[in-house]
Amino acid sequence: MAAPLLHTRLPGDAATSSSAVKTLGASRTGISNMRALENDFFSSPPRKTVWFGGTVTEVLLKYKKGETNDFELLKNQLLDPDIKRLPWLNRSQTVVEEYLAFLANLVSAQTVFLRPCLSMIASHFVPPRVIIKEGDVDVSDSDDEDDNLPANFDTCHRALQIIARYVPSTPWFLMPILVEKFPFVRKSERTLECYVHNLLRISVYFPTLRHEILELIIEKLLKLDVNASRQDIEDAEETATQTCGGTDSTEGLFNMDEDEETEHETKAGPERLDQMVHPVAECLDILMSLVLSYMKDVCYVDGQVDNGKTKDLYRDLINIFDKLLLSTHASCHVQFFMFYLCSFKLGFAEAFLEHLWKKLQDPSNPAIIRQAAGNYIGSFLARAKFIPLITVRSCLDLLVNWLHIYLNNQDSGTKAFCDVALHGPFYSACQAVFYTFVFRHKQLLSGNLKEGLRYLQSLNFERIVMSQLNPLKICLPSVVNFFAAITNKYQLVFCYTIIERNNRQMLPVIRSTAGGDSVQTCTNPLDTFFPFDPCVLKRSKKFIDPIYQVWEDMSAEELQQFKKPMRKEIVEDEDDDFLKGEVPQNDTVIGITPSSFDAHFRSPSSSVGSPPVLYMQPSPL
């Protein structure tokens, strides 16, 4: 005969019915114990009761003896969807402990309940939902201000670890649930922050899941990143600044890097300094700073980099980088996790560069991947302050040597003409070299100027520039014109004749179609971007700025040197003039057409963050 169904509560809750009091044993200990239970009842919020025939321990003991009625009753009750939503957090410690023991016994006896239990726990990794009355309508919202969240999260992680102790395959079942439960990316910043925080905590005690968890997080961050362009973020900040008190209309016109705090930010309060106006950027900034903090906590032990842990994390992240980042065009900020990790130790930066180099030179890779690798190499060498000069020179040697070999193979071929579709990786490598040279030329020439010039001359830029593949036509104008100006100053190569010729070839062409005449420009630009352009996320900048190479504006004296007429020939005997910082004058000069020079000396919107070049206008002849 089946045991009677008793309406009981977990120990720590008090029952108001006499049958429940008997079940808990209150009748055996007298009125005093019952009053104690009643006090505990009032100290613990009323929650939904659980129906089964006795305590979990009693049911399981009976089950082992062959009495299965109560166990079947318990199992049937657990199939009720309401039981999965049983509010067990924020209860007295006795209730929580009993519930954790209940979960452990349940999954160890019947693993069919493992998934529902894991799903229930994962649902508590975000702030709880509350119902807000707005007239006659119930509006569901998240309780972001719940002060008990940290304690609740701790209890949920305890529950996962207890379950894993009884079911070792728990991580394997857990990961699909974590993917399913990930909040929609447009949820509140607090909701996403809590969930990502808990995912990162899980990766610590379930290390086998770390790679999948990091991949999941970075994939979600990318969705935010591509929906918040750098231009949109900067426009939102500028609009907010003007609304809050106005600013000089010329402020920030030439400061593309945004490397220094503006005056209005300094006057703002600490909350405003850390808050992004753009809502998607605000969410991305919070999550990015969370990931960067996690990386530092993993890799640093007692203030020192742990090589083993950092190497393991690098392996996970480089695979994620290849899968998600390298094939994503124009992401602005997510890739900085690799930049930050490489700053921990030079060996990881060199490993990253070697990895990109292999991607670039491997003809079996798709052209778009090879071009992206070239973009990353150039931007990383230019912007990473922690990369020493010797590494920069080694990378330039590799890139330039590969370019010369590429030209050797093309000289006698039928494809030796300017076409980005045919030679995309070549142009990407050229731009990486030009961009690195623009940022690092002062370091390359510092110390012994003659030795630095000798090294730069050995790179033979002239052959690359003068080749039939014509990289100056394909690379971004902002990079090309700065490269041309600096190489001309030091008489390494003269680019302006080629630039003039390219400008004439880019004249507008009117094409007649059935829909009418249309104006097109004969140009084939390299679809490229600089992955490590300045970070504009305020919280994340605090991690990146100390290791980031900003663009150094040129002095007035240097600008005057660029404005002087350029010589046609290079004279070896005039090295002393370079040591004095002077450009020798010569009767033979080549003029620049101001209109065409001006048109291609401006940085397009796609190259925000590249060296500002608007102020470098040639003096009239």
Residue pairs with C-beta under 8 A, 6 or more apart in sequence:
2 69
2 73
3 53
3 54
3 67
3 69
3 70
3 73
4 53
5 51
5 52
5 53
5 73
6 19
6 20
6 23
6 52
6 53
6 54
7 15
7 17
7 19
7 20
7 49
7 51
8 15
8 20
8 23
8 24
8 49
8 50
8 51
8 52
8 54
8 55
9 15
9 20
9 24
9 49
9 50
10 50
10 95
10 98
10 99
10 102
11 24
11 55
11 94
11 95
11 98
12 40
12 44
12 91
12 92
12 93
12 94
12 95
12 98
13 40
13 41
13 44
13 47
13 49
13 91
13 95
14 24
14 37
14 38
14 40
14 41
15 21
15 23
15 24
16 41
21 27
21 34
21 37
23 54
24 37
26 33
26 34
26 37
27 34
40 92
40 94
43 92
44 91
44 92
44 95
45 90
45 91
47 86
47 87
47 88
47 91
48 82
48 86
48 87
50 77
50 83
50 86
51 73
51 77
52 59
52 70
52 73
52 74
52 77
53 59
53 69
53 70
53 73
53 74
54 62
54 70
56 74
56 98
56 101
56 102
56 105
56 106
57 101
57 105
58 70
59 70
59 71
59 74
60 71
60 105
60 109
62 68
62 70
62 71
63 70
63 71
63 109
75 110
77 83
78 106
78 113
78 116
84 116
84 119
84 120
85 120
86 99
88 95
88 96
88 99
89 96
89 124
89 148
89 152
89 155
89 156
90 148
90 152
91 99
96 155
100 155
100 158
100 159
100 162
103 117
103 159
103 162
103 163
104 162
104 163
104 165
104 166
106 113
106 117
107 113
107 114
107 117
107 163
107 166
107 167
108 166
108 167
111 167
114 163
114 167
114 170
114 173
115 173
115 177
117 163
118 160
118 163
118 170
118 173
118 174
118 177
119 177
119 180
119 181
121 156
121 159
121 160
121 163
122 174
122 177
122 178
122 181
123 181
124 152
124 153
124 156
125 153
125 156
125 181
125 194
125 195
125 198
125 199
126 142
126 183
126 191
126 194
126 195
127 142
127 143
127 144
127 146
127 149
127 190
127 191
127 194
128 142
128 143
128 146
129 140
129 141
129 142
129 143
130 140
130 141
130 142
130 143
131 138
131 139
131 140
132 138
132 139
132 140
132 141
133 139
142 187
142 188
142 190
142 191
144 188
144 190
144 191
146 152
149 194
153 194
153 197
153 198
153 201
156 198
157 198
157 201
157 202
157 205
160 170
160 174
160 202
160 205
160 206
161 205
163 170
164 170
164 171
164 206
167 173
170 206
171 206
171 208
171 209
174 202
174 206
174 209
175 209
175 212
175 213
178 199
178 202
178 213
178 216
179 216
181 195
182 195
182 216
182 220
183 191
183 192
183 195
185 192
185 220
185 223
185 224
185 283
189 282
189 283
189 286
192 220
192 283
192 286
192 287
193 286
193 287
193 290
196 217
196 220
196 287
196 290
196 291
197 290
199 213
199 216
199 217
200 213
200 217
200 290
200 291
200 294
202 209
202 213
203 209
203 210
203 213
203 214
210 316
211 316
211 319
211 320
214 316
214 317
214 320
215 320
215 323
215 324
217 287
217 291
218 291
218 320
218 324
218 325
218 334
218 337
219 324
220 287
221 284
221 287
221 288
221 291
221 334
222 324
222 325
222 328
222 331
222 334
224 280
224 283
224 284
224 287
225 284
225 331
225 332
225 333
225 334
226 328
226 330
226 331
227 280
228 278
228 280
228 281
228 284
228 332
229 330
229 332
230 332
230 533
230 536
230 608
230 609
231 605
231 608
232 278
232 281
233 276
233 278
233 281
233 332
233 536
233 537
234 258
234 536
236 276
236 277
236 278
236 281
237 276
237 277
237 278
237 536
238 247
238 252
239 277
240 277
241 247
241 262
241 264
244 264
244 268
245 264
247 262
247 264
251 262
252 258
252 262
253 614
254 612
254 614
254 615
255 612
256 534
256 551
256 603
256 608
256 609
256 610
256 612
257 534
257 550
257 551
257 609
257 612
258 534
258 536
259 534
259 545
259 548
259 550
259 551
265 272
265 273
273 538
274 538
274 539
275 282
275 538
276 282
276 285
276 537
276 538
281 536
281 537
284 333
284 537
285 537
285 538
285 539
285 540
286 539
288 333
288 334
288 336
288 337
288 537
288 539
288 540
289 537
289 539
289 540
289 542
289 543
291 337
292 336
292 337
292 340
292 540
292 543
295 313
295 337
295 340
295 341
298 309
298 310
298 313
299 305
299 306
299 309
299 310
299 313
299 341
299 344
300 306
300 344
301 309
305 344
305 345
307 345
310 341
310 344
310 345
310 348
311 348
313 341
314 341
314 348
314 351
317 337
317 338
317 341
318 338
318 352
318 355
321 335
321 338
325 331
325 334
325 335
325 338
326 359
326 369
326 372
326 373
326 376
327 368
327 369
327 372
329 372
329 527
329 529
330 529
331 531
332 533
332 536
333 535
333 536
333 537
333 540
335 376
335 531
335 532
336 532
336 535
336 540
336 543
336 544
338 352
339 380
339 383
339 384
339 532
339 544
339 547
340 543
340 544
340 547
341 348
342 348
342 349
342 352
342 380
342 384
342 386
343 349
343 384
343 386
343 547
346 386
346 387
346 388
346 391
349 380
349 384
349 386
349 387
349 391
350 391
352 380
353 377
353 380
353 381
353 391
353 395
356 373
356 374
356 376
356 377
356 380
357 373
357 377
357 395
357 398
359 365
359 369
359 370
359 372
359 373
360 370
360 373
360 374
360 377
360 402
360 425
360 428
360 429
361 370
361 402
362 370
365 373
367 424
367 425
368 424
370 424
370 425
370 428
371 424
371 425
371 427
371 428
371 526
371 527
371 528
372 428
373 428
374 425
374 428
374 429
374 431
374 432
375 428
375 431
375 432
375 528
375 529
375 530
375 531
376 531
376 532
377 395
377 399
377 429
377 432
378 431
378 432
378 433
378 434
378 435
378 436
378 530
379 435
379 530
379 531
379 532
379 533
380 387
380 531
380 532
381 387
381 392
381 395
381 432
381 436
381 439
381 440
382 435
382 436
382 438
382 439
382 440
382 530
382 532
382 549
383 439
383 532
383 548
383 549
384 532
384 547
384 548
384 549
385 547
385 548
385 549
386 547
389 440
389 443
389 444
392 436
392 440
392 443
392 444
393 444
393 455
395 436
396 433
396 436
396 437
396 459
397 459
399 429
399 432
399 433
400 433
400 459
400 460
400 464
402 429
403 426
403 429
403 430
403 433
403 464
404 460
404 463
404 464
406 423
406 426
406 429
407 463
407 464
407 467
407 469
410 416
410 423
410 467
410 468
410 469
415 422
415 423
416 468
416 469
417 468
417 469
418 468
418 469
418 470
418 473
418 474
418 524
419 524
420 427
420 474
420 524
420 525
420 526
420 527
421 524
423 469
424 526
426 469
426 471
427 469
427 471
427 474
427 475
427 526
428 526
428 528
430 464
430 471
430 474
430 475
431 471
431 475
431 476
431 479
431 526
431 528
433 464
434 471
434 475
434 479
434 480
434 483
435 479
435 530
435 610
437 444
437 483
437 486
437 487
438 479
438 482
438 483
438 486
438 611
439 549
439 551
439 611
441 456
441 486
441 490
442 552
444 452
444 455
444 456
445 452
445 453
445 456
445 490
446 452
449 575
449 578
449 579
450 575
450 579
453 490
453 492
453 575
453 578
456 490
456 492
457 492
461 487
461 492
461 493
462 492
462 493
464 471
465 471
465 472
465 493
465 495
465 498
466 498
470 498
470 502
472 480
472 484
472 495
472 498
472 499
472 502
473 498
473 502
473 505
473 523
473 524
474 524
474 525
474 526
475 526
476 525
476 526
476 528
476 603
476 604
476 606
476 607
476 610
477 600
477 601
477 602
477 603
477 604
478 601
478 602
478 603
478 604
478 607
478 610
478 611
478 613
479 607
479 610
479 611
480 495
480 499
480 600
481 499
481 597
481 600
481 601
481 613
481 616
482 611
482 613
482 616
483 495
484 495
484 496
484 499
485 562
485 616
487 493
487 494
487 495
488 494
488 495
488 496
488 566
489 561
489 562
489 583
490 578
491 567
491 570
494 566
494 568
494 590
496 566
496 590
496 592
496 597
497 590
499 596
499 597
499 600
500 592
500 593
500 596
503 593
503 596
503 599
503 600
504 596
505 522
506 521
506 522
506 523
507 521
507 522
508 519
508 520
508 521
509 519
509 520
509 521
509 522
510 517
510 518
510 519
511 517
511 518
511 519
511 520
528 606
529 606
529 607
530 607
530 609
530 610
533 608
533 609
533 610
534 548
534 550
534 609
535 541
535 544
535 545
535 548
551 611
551 612
553 612
554 562
557 581
559 615
559 616
561 581
561 582
561 583
562 616
563 616
563 617
563 618
563 619
564 583
564 585
564 619
565 585
565 589
565 590
565 591
565 619
565 621
566 589
566 590
567 583
567 584
567 586
567 588
567 589
568 586
568 588
568 589
568 590
569 586
569 588
571 584
574 584
577 583
577 584
589 621
591 621
592 618
594 617
594 618
594 620
597 617
597 618
598 617
601 613
601 614
601 616
601 617
602 613
602 614
603 610
603 611
603 612
603 613
603 614
